[in-house]
Amino acid sequence: MIRALLDLLRRQPPAGPLPEALPEALPALPDRTERDIPEIRKRGGVVDTESPLFVELRELRLRVPHVTGVLVASVDGMLIAQDTPGIEPEVFAAMSAAQLGLGQQLVATLRTGDFRETVTAATHGYVATFAAGPAALLTVVAGPELNVARLHHEARPVAARIGQLVATAYHPA
């Protein structure tokens, strides 16, 4: 996981210092409707954008207002599926896996059970990473108006279904 992140960072070094005013440097991602969602890039064992995995991602975006991006990755940071306009998906997948790994280590150290999710709240939005079975993760990006309780209510069962879909795709019965 860390190796994948470092490899990506080596291939794409920062262009310079980060801008002082990040919100002006990066345009806000708009909320999207079903007709606006482009085809999601296919990765891993996923066949097409009408597969159950992509349907889950598309419907999560439609059910939760202010979600601006969704991503599924393996726990070691390999991109499986994404709809993340304006975000480099491979780097985002690796960073999501690092976030998942930190959360798993924290709950293991504190002996508080299995990791479920983590939410990072920032000035201009949220990033939530959910465990999706033992081999995958779901990360959701949203604007500052997000109803976090609604996201939890909708994304937890989606993450569980994605975990089952990924397990089946990589280990068919």
N, C-alpha and C positions, 0 to 999 in steps of 0.2 A: 504494500500500500504506500509506504513512504517512498520507496524506490520509484514507483509510478509517478508520484507527485514531483519528485526531484527531477526525473527525466523530462517531464513536461515543462518545468520551470527552466531547465537548461536550454530546451529547444525554443522557448519563448521568453527571453529575458525582458524585463521591464524596459520600456522605451525611454524612461527618464523618471524623475521624481513624480510622485502622485500629485495631482493638482490640489491646490488649497481648497477649492470649492467643488467637491466631488459632484454634488447634485447638478451643477451647471455643466460639468464636463461630460456626464453621462445622462442622456435623455431618459426620462421616466418611461417605463414599459407600460403601454396601455392595457386596460382590462380588455379581454377579448371575448367574442361570441363564437359560436360554433362555425359560422361561415368564415370567420377570420383565421381560424387555426389552420396553418399550412400542414402539409404532410410532415409527419414526424420522421426524422431520419431513422432508418432501420439499422440495428446493431445486433450483435450476438446471434442467438438462435431465433430471433423474431423474424417472421416471414414478411408481413406487410402491415400497413397502417390500419387495417381492419381486424387485426388480431385482437384477442381479448386484452392483451397488455396495453395496447394503444387505445382501445376503447376505454379502459379504466382511466388512463391519463386524461384523455379528452373530456370524459364525463366529470372527473374531479374538477377540472378547470371550469366547467360550465356550472357546477353546483355550488362552488365557493366563490363569491364575489371578491374581486381584487387580487386573485391569484394571477401572477404574471409569468410564471414559468414552472415546469415540472420536469423532473429527471429521475430515471431509474439507473442505478449502477450496481456493479458487484461490490462486495465488501472490500475488495482489494483495489477499487477505484476504476475499474474498466466500465466505460459507458455502454449501457444496454439500450436505452431509449431516452429521448428528450424532446421537449418543446420549450426551449429556453431562448427566445429571441434576444439578441444583444449580449448574450453571455457565451463565452467560449466553452462548449459543452465538455470537452475532454478535461480541461483544467477544473471545471466545476465538479465533475464526477470524482476526480482525485481528491479535491478539497472536501467534498461530502463524505467520502470514505474516511478521511482523516478525522472529520467531526464525529462520525459514527464510532471510530476506534477510540477516541478520547472519551466519549460518553460511556462506552462499554468498559473501559478501564476504570473510570470513576465509580460506576455502580458496582463493579467487581471488588474494588478496593474497599468500598463502604459496605459491601455485602447487603445491598438493598434490592437484590433480585435481578431479573433480566432487564437489559436496556430496552426501552420502548421508543422514546423519541426525545429530541431536544429542540427547543425553539430559541433562536437568537433574535432579539428585538433590537432594531437600530432606529436611528432618527428618521430614516426614509423608508422603512419597511421591515419585513420579517423574512427569516430563512428558517425552515423547519425540516429536520431530518428524522425520518421514521425507519426503524428496523423493518425490513420486509422479508421475514423468514431468516434462516441462518446464512444465506448466500447473497442477499441483495439489500438495497436501501431505496427509499423514496425520499427525494428532497423537493420541497415546495418553496417557491419565492413568491412573496406577496407585498402589496403596497401597505402604507401605514394605516389605512382604513380597515384592514382585515379584522374580522371577528375571529379571534384565536380559538374560542370555544367551538365555533362552527367548523373551523379547520380540523380540530381534533376529532370532532364527531364524524366528519366525512372521511378524513384521511386515514384514520386507524383501520377501518375495515378494508379500505382500498389497499393499504400496505400489506395487510394479511393476504388478500387475494393475489397481489403482485408476487409476494413470496412464494405462494403455491404455483403460480404460473411460471416463474423463473425456475423453480425446482423441477417442474415437469419438463420444461424446455431443455434443461441441461442434463437431466437424469430421467428420461422417459421410462415408463414402466414396461 
